[in-house]
């Protein structure tokens, strides 16, 4: 029997509880998953059942949302993070990692956290979810992918000022990003011979050095070396011609040089269905591509589509890796 997907609760004052409930209501036993969190945080109209082990979720999910209970101290007010919740949010993530490590859960899907609330309430020392997961897994380097049925993109550099990108974009970073992406496409997406498009940093991919030399001095030598190792790499390509439909049909993933170069295309092409995937971990981790949305929490209007897609992708990737 295939284990269920684990869903960590994230920030309970955000939209996590209501989109978890809505996702179960749409998926039911077609995609068994269980929520790790406090059942008191769920909307009152959603049926739920407490489970003792993840394996119970498979049968239970046909009738109610399975919840592996994790008690939280303090009260809950939608839209207002409670510092008393911070440590429990962190502990739930660690509990989810333990369950995928033990193979009681097929994969880990994480509801959004509120980093400031964790820092202020529990002294959370990591920049975000991804870095904490890497710490728990004992991994030095992970890669962020945004993925949907229409497009997969990977930014080589992420949350840094645009002015810092040229210096941060060194050959070692780019090579690691490409190798981790290629390996994940084979192992977790079931693509035997991945085709990867590599964007240039500058307009027109530098136009032969007239608009910048990073393509010539940094990017192209890495691609040549990796092609010699058998990787199918296209580029460096002009980013402004990489993302129309015909171009997208020619590759399985695109590696971009900075955050917006990667995220603007996928959010334009498939805004609601984008999924955040962490590559390079010893387990599968996905997440909806949005934040806690404190401004609409508790109003019952949050769109669960990205979470549903994240759960679907977690299951598909988990099955591919276990196979």
N, C-alpha and C positions, 0 to 999 in steps of 0.2 A: 504494500500500500504506500502510495506517495505521501510523504508528510505534508501538513498544511504550511502555508506561509505565515510567518509571524509579523504582526503590525505593532510597532511601538507607538504609544499614545501621543508622544510629542507634548507640546504646550497645551494643557487642558483648557486654558482660558481663550485659546484660539479656536479655529474651526475644526481642529482635529476630531473631537468627539462626534460632531454632526456629519462630517464627511465619511468617517468610519462607519457610522450607522447607515448612511445612505448607500455606501458601497456594498455593505452586506445585503441591504434590501434589494439591490439590483442583481447581485451575483449569487447569493444564497449558496446552495451546495454545488453550483457549477464551478466555483473556485473557492474551496475551503480555505479560510484564514481565521486567525484568532487575534484579538486585541489584547495587548498587555497593558493594563492600566487599572484605574479605579472605576468600577461600574457605576458609581454614583455620579460620574461626570457625563454619562450618556444622556441623550435626549429622553424624556420620559415616555415617549410613544414607541420606543424601539424595543422589541423583545430581545432579551439577552439571557444567556445561560452561563453560569460559572463552571469552569473546568479545572481539573487538578493537573492534567497533563496535556500537552499539545495534541496527542493522538486522539483525544476525545472530540476535538474540533471537527473532524471529518464528518462524523455522524450528526453532531449537534447543529452544524451550520444550515441544515435544511429547514430547521424550525426557528432558530434564533441566532443572534450574533454571539459566538463563543468568546468569553472573556477569561483570560488568565489573570486573576485579581492581583493587583499590587496597590496596597492602601496608600493614600496621600493624606498628609496632615494639612489642616487648615481648610478654610472655606473656598468655594469657587464662585467667581463673578465673571461671566463671559466678557471678554475684552479687557480685563484687568489682571495681568499675571500676579500671582501671589508668591512672594519670596519663599514661603513655607513649602511650596511645591517643587522648588528647584532641584533639590537633591533626589527626590523621587523620579523626576523626569530623567535625570542622568542615570539613575540605577535601572530604570526600565530599559534604556538602550543597552546597558551592559548585560542585562538579563536576556535580551533578545540575541545578543552576540553569543552568549553561552548556549542558547538553544540551537542556533544554527551550527555552532562548532560540534555539538553533540549529535547533530543530525536528527534531533527531535523536530526541528523546523526545516523546511526545504530551503527557505531564503528569508531574508529580513527586509521588510518594507518599513520605512520610518516616516511617521507624520512630522510636520514641521515643528521645530523648536524655536524659542525666542532667546537668542544668545545673550542679550543684555540681561534678561531675567535670570538666566543661569549664572551669569557672572556676578550679579548683585546678590542673588540668593544663596549661592553655594560656592562662590569663588571659582567658577568653571574657567580653567586655564587654557582651553583650546580655542582656536579661532572659530570653529564651527563643528557641525556634525561629522563631516568627512574626516577631519583631522583626529577627532576623538575615536572614530571607528578604526582608523589606521593605528592609533595608539593601542587600542584594545587588541588588535590583531597582531601587533608587533611588526608592522610593515612600515618601511621608511618612505616609500613613494607610491602614491596612488594617483589615478587619473579620473577626472570628471568627464562624463559623457552625458549629453542631452540627446534623447532618442525618442523617435516615434516611428510609425510605419512609413512615413514619408521621408525621413532624414535622420541621420545620426551625425552629431558634431562633437568634436573634442577641442576645447581651448588649451593650448600648450601653457599659456600663462593665464592666471585667473583673476583674483581680486587684488590687483595692483594698479597704480596710476598708469595711464597710457604712456606717460613720459618715461616710465621705468621699464617698459616692455623691451626695447632694443637691448638693454644691458642684461636683462633677465633671460633673454632668449639665447641661450648658449647651446653648443652642440650636444653636450651631455643631456641636458633637459629635453631637447627635441628628440634625441634618439630613444631615451627612456619612454617618452610619451608615445612614440610610434610603436615601439616594441610591445608595450603593455596593451595598447589598443589592438594591435594585430593578434596577439595571443588571446585576448578576450573575444574577438570576433570569431576565432576558430573554436575556442572552448565553450563559450557561453551563448553564442548566437548561432552556432552550427554552420558557419561559413568556412568551407574547406580551404578556399584560396581567396582570402580577402583582397579587395581592391580598395586602396586608400588614396584619397586625393589630399594633397598638401597645399595649403594656401601660402602665398607670399605674404610678407609683412607690409610691403609698400604698394602704392597704387601701381597697377599693371605689372605686379610682381617685380618691381624695380626697373622695368624697361631697360634691361641690359646694363644696369648700373647708373643710369641717368637720374633715377628717382630713389636711389638708395642701394647699398651694396650688401645688405643682409642676405638677400637671396643667393648672391654669388659666394659670399665668404662664409656664411653659416649654414643656410638651409640646403643648398645643392650638394655640398660635400657629404652631409649626413645621408641624404637620399641615395647618392651614388654608392656609399658604403653599404647601406642596408639592401639596396637592390642586388649587390653582389652576394648577399646572404639569402637571396631568394624572395624578398618581399616585393609585392606588386604595388609600386608607389607611382602616383602621377603628380607632377609638379616640379618646382613650385609654380602654382597657378595663380592667375589674377583673380582675386576674391570676388570681383564684381561680376564674373561670368560663371561662377561655380554652382550657383544654387537654383537656376531655373530648371524646369522639369526634365528637359533633355539631358542637361549636364548631370543631374542627380542620378539618372539611370546608369551612369557610367562608373559609379563607385559605391562601395558599401558603407563608407564612413569618410568624413572630411575632418582633417586636423587643421585647426586655425591657430593663428599666432597670438590672439588676445581675446578677452572675454566677449566683447560685443561683436567681433567679427564672426564668432560662432553662434552666439545666442540670438542675435537679431534675425538671421535666416530661419532658424527653427521656430521661433516665436511668431514669425510672419506666416510661415507655411502651415504650422499645425499648433496653434497657441494652446488649446485646451488639452491636447493629448501628449504633450511633451513629458518625458520622464527623466528624472535625474538618476544616473547610474554611476556607481563608484567602481571603477575597474582597478584591478591589482590587489584586491582583498582575497583572503582564502575562503571567502563565502560570498554569496550574492547579496548585494544591497541595492535597493531602488528607493526612490522617494518621489512624491509629486513635485512638479516644477513650480512651486509657489510657496509663499510664506504662511505665517500664522493668521494673517488677515484679521487682526484684532478688531478692526473697525466694523466688521459685519458678523463677528462671532455671536452665536446664540440666536440669530435671527432666522435661521432655517433657510437661508438663501444661497449658501455656499455651494459651488459647483463641485461635485465629487469626481468629475471625469478624469482629471489627472491622477487622482489616487487609484481609481479603478484601473487605468492603464498601467500604473506602477505595480499594482498587484498582479495584473496579467503578465507583465514583463518579468516580474520576480519569479512567477511560477514557470514560465517558459525557459528562462535562463537557468533556474535551479534544476529543472529536468534535464536540460542539455548538459550541465556540468556533472550531474550525478551519473548520466549515461556514459 
